[in-house]
Amino acid sequence: MWSTASSSGNVTNLNAHAERFVRSVRDDCLNHIVPLGVSHLRHVLHEYLEHYHHERNHQGIGNRLIEPRAGPANDNAEVRRKQRLGGLLSFYERRAA
């Protein structure tokens, strides 16, 4: 019934990374929302993943974004707060000129 698979030696840290990601999802999002069904949960997780990859700074990589989007070239533009999930997730970006 159950089978095991062997893996390379670099797998030891993968469990820690997976646990940290699950903790981030739970702490930042799921502890504050009661999903009302599978489609609602998928929507919430989709919004969180967009935020996680494109809008959230990560200390482990020097407070940078994982996948930054192209932003305005003007560093003097107005900074605006944007929100996801009704304000549960917030981030700041420069307004396009």
C-alpha positions, 0 to 999 in steps of 0.5 A: 500500500505505502511505498517509499522513494529514495532522494538525494542528500539535498532534501534535508532542508526542503522540509524546513522550507515547506513548513515555513511556507505553510506557517506563512500562509497560515499566519498571514492569511488563513488564521484570519479567514474562514473559507466558505468552500473549496472555491473560496479557499482556492481564491484566497490561496491564489491571492496569497500566492500573488502577494507572496511572489510579487508584492511581499519582501522576503528577509531571506533574500535581502528584503527583495521580492521573489518575482518583481513586476516591472515598476515605474522608472520614476523614483519620485512618484507617489507611493500608494497602498494597495490591498488584497483580500479586503485589506488583510494583505497590504503592500506599497508601490509607486504610482505610474507617472 
